[in-house]
C-alpha cells in the first residue's frame, strides 16, 4: 500500500511530466521584443555539459558508497536542468529560431541528434522525478531499479544538448 507521501510524489511527477512540456511548447509561441544582454545558447549548452559531468560524478559517488554526495550531485543536476530550461525558454521567447545551414549527411546527422534529443528530453522528465522521489522516500531498491534507465537517458539528453549546440553554433547571427 502506498503512503500519502508516496501518492503525493507520484502526483507531482505526473503533473510535472505533463505540464512542463506543454508549458514549454506554449511559451515557444510567445515572442517578446526584448534583446537580452547576453547570448544564452553557449551558457545553456555549458549547463548541459556541466549536468553531464555531474551525472557521471553522481554515479561514481554511489559506486563508491557515498550516498550523501550522490544525493547532493543529483539534486544539483536537477537544479542545473531547471536553470537550463529557464534560459532555453527565455532565449526562444526573445530570439528567432536559428536554421541549421548544413546539407546532406551533416544535416541528416543533425536532425537525428536533434529529434532524439527533443523526444528524450520530454521522456526523461518522469524518469528523473520518479527516480529522485523514490530515493527521497527511502525506497532504494526501487530507486536503483529505475535509475539504471534514468541515468543513460538523462546523460544522453545532456550530451546531445551540447552536440546540437556545437552543430548549430556556426549558423547563429551574433
C-alpha positions as CSV (number, residue, x, y, z in Angstrom):
1,X,0.0,0.0,0.0
2,X,1.3,3.4,-0.9
3,X,1.8,6.0,1.7
4,X,0.3,9.5,1.5
5,X,3.8,10.9,0.8
6,X,4.4,8.4,-2.0
7,X,1.0,9.3,-3.5
8,X,1.9,13.0,-3.3
9,X,5.2,12.4,-5.1
10,X,3.5,10.3,-7.8
11,X,1.0,13.1,-8.4
12,X,3.8,15.7,-8.6
13,X,5.7,13.5,-11.0
14,X,2.7,13.0,-13.2
15,X,1.6,16.7,-13.2
16,X,5.2,18.0,-13.9
17,X,5.7,15.4,-16.6
18,X,2.7,16.6,-18.5
19,X,2.7,20.3,-17.6
20,X,6.4,21.1,-18.3
21,X,6.5,20.0,-22.0
22,X,3.1,21.7,-22.6
23,X,4.2,25.0,-21.0
24,X,7.5,25.0,-22.9
25,X,5.6,24.3,-26.2
26,X,3.2,27.2,-25.4
27,X,6.0,29.6,-24.4
28,X,7.7,28.9,-27.8
29,X,4.7,30.6,-29.4
30,X,5.2,33.7,-27.2
31,X,7.6,36.3,-28.6
32,X,8.9,39.1,-26.5
33,X,10.5,42.0,-28.3
34,X,13.4,42.3,-25.9
35,X,17.1,41.9,-26.6
36,X,18.8,40.0,-23.8
37,X,22.1,41.5,-22.5
38,X,23.8,38.2,-23.1
39,X,23.7,35.4,-25.7
40,X,22.2,32.4,-23.9
41,X,22.9,29.4,-26.1
42,X,26.6,28.9,-25.1
43,X,25.6,29.4,-21.5
44,X,22.8,26.8,-21.5
45,X,25.0,24.4,-23.6
46,X,27.6,24.8,-20.9
47,X,25.0,24.0,-18.3
48,X,24.2,20.8,-20.2
49,X,27.8,19.9,-20.3
50,X,28.1,20.5,-16.6
51,X,25.0,18.4,-16.0
52,X,26.5,15.5,-17.8
53,X,29.7,15.8,-15.7
54,X,27.6,16.0,-12.5
55,X,25.6,12.9,-13.5
56,X,28.8,10.9,-14.1
57,X,30.2,12.1,-10.7
58,X,27.0,11.1,-9.0
59,X,27.3,7.6,-10.5
60,X,30.9,7.4,-9.3
61,X,29.8,8.6,-5.8
62,X,27.2,5.9,-5.4
63,X,29.5,3.2,-6.8
64,X,32.0,4.2,-4.0
65,X,29.2,4.1,-1.4
66,X,28.9,7.8,-0.8
67,X,25.1,8.1,-0.8
68,X,25.1,11.7,0.6
69,X,27.4,13.0,-2.2
70,X,25.3,11.1,-4.7
71,X,22.1,12.7,-3.5
72,X,23.7,16.2,-3.5
73,X,25.1,15.8,-7.0
74,X,21.7,14.6,-8.3
75,X,19.9,17.5,-6.7
76,X,22.5,19.8,-8.3
77,X,21.9,18.1,-11.7
78,X,18.1,18.7,-11.3
79,X,18.7,22.3,-10.4
80,X,21.0,22.8,-13.4
81,X,18.4,21.2,-15.6
82,X,15.8,23.7,-14.3
83,X,18.2,26.6,-14.9
84,X,18.9,25.3,-18.4
85,X,15.2,25.1,-19.2
86,X,14.5,28.6,-18.0
87,X,17.3,30.0,-20.1
88,X,16.3,27.9,-23.1
89,X,12.8,29.2,-23.0
90,X,13.9,32.8,-22.4
91,X,16.2,32.6,-25.4
92,X,13.4,31.2,-27.7
93,X,10.9,33.8,-26.4
94,X,13.2,36.6,-27.3
95,X,15.0,35.4,-30.4
96,X,14.1,33.9,-33.8
97,X,14.9,30.2,-34.2
98,X,18.2,29.6,-36.0
99,X,18.1,27.4,-39.1
100,X,20.7,24.7,-39.5
101,X,22.7,25.6,-42.6
102,X,24.4,22.3,-43.2
103,X,23.4,19.9,-46.1
104,X,23.4,16.3,-46.9
105,X,24.7,13.8,-44.4
106,X,25.6,16.6,-42.0
107,X,22.0,17.8,-41.9
108,X,20.7,14.2,-41.5
109,X,23.0,13.6,-38.5
110,X,22.0,16.9,-37.0
111,X,18.3,16.1,-37.4
112,X,18.7,12.6,-35.9
113,X,20.6,14.0,-32.9
114,X,18.1,17.0,-32.5
115,X,14.9,14.9,-32.8
116,X,16.2,12.2,-30.5
117,X,17.3,14.9,-28.0
118,X,13.9,16.6,-28.1
119,X,11.9,13.4,-27.7
120,X,14.1,12.0,-24.9
121,X,14.3,15.4,-23.1
122,X,10.5,15.0,-22.7
123,X,10.6,11.3,-21.9
124,X,13.3,11.7,-19.2
125,X,11.2,14.0,-17.1
126,X,9.1,11.3,-15.3
127,X,12.1,9.1,-15.0
128,X,14.1,11.7,-13.2
129,X,11.3,12.7,-10.9
130,X,10.3,9.1,-10.1
131,X,13.9,8.1,-9.5
132,X,14.5,11.2,-7.3
133,X,11.3,10.7,-5.3
134,X,12.0,7.0,-4.7
135,X,15.3,7.9,-3.1
136,X,13.6,10.6,-1.0
137,X,11.1,8.0,0.2
138,X,14.0,5.7,1.1
139,X,12.9,3.1,-1.5
140,X,16.4,2.5,-2.6
141,X,15.8,-0.9,-4.2
142,X,13.1,0.6,-6.5
143,X,15.3,3.8,-6.9
144,X,18.2,1.7,-8.2
145,X,15.9,-0.3,-10.5
146,X,14.7,2.7,-12.4
147,X,18.0,4.7,-12.1
148,X,19.6,2.2,-14.4
149,X,17.3,3.6,-17.1
150,X,17.2,7.2,-15.9
151,X,20.9,7.7,-15.9
152,X,21.7,6.8,-19.5
153,X,18.6,8.7,-20.8
154,X,19.5,11.8,-18.8
155,X,23.1,11.6,-19.8
156,X,22.2,11.2,-23.4
157,X,19.9,14.3,-23.2
158,X,22.6,16.4,-21.6
159,X,25.4,15.3,-24.0
160,X,23.2,15.7,-27.1
161,X,22.2,19.1,-26.0
162,X,25.9,20.1,-26.2
163,X,26.2,18.4,-29.6
164,X,23.2,20.2,-31.0
165,X,24.6,23.5,-29.9
166,X,28.1,22.8,-31.4
167,X,26.5,21.7,-34.7
168,X,24.2,24.8,-35.0
169,X,26.5,27.4,-33.5
170,X,28.2,28.3,-36.8
171,X,24.7,29.5,-38.0
172,X,23.8,31.8,-35.2
173,X,23.6,35.5,-36.0
174,X,25.5,37.1,-33.1
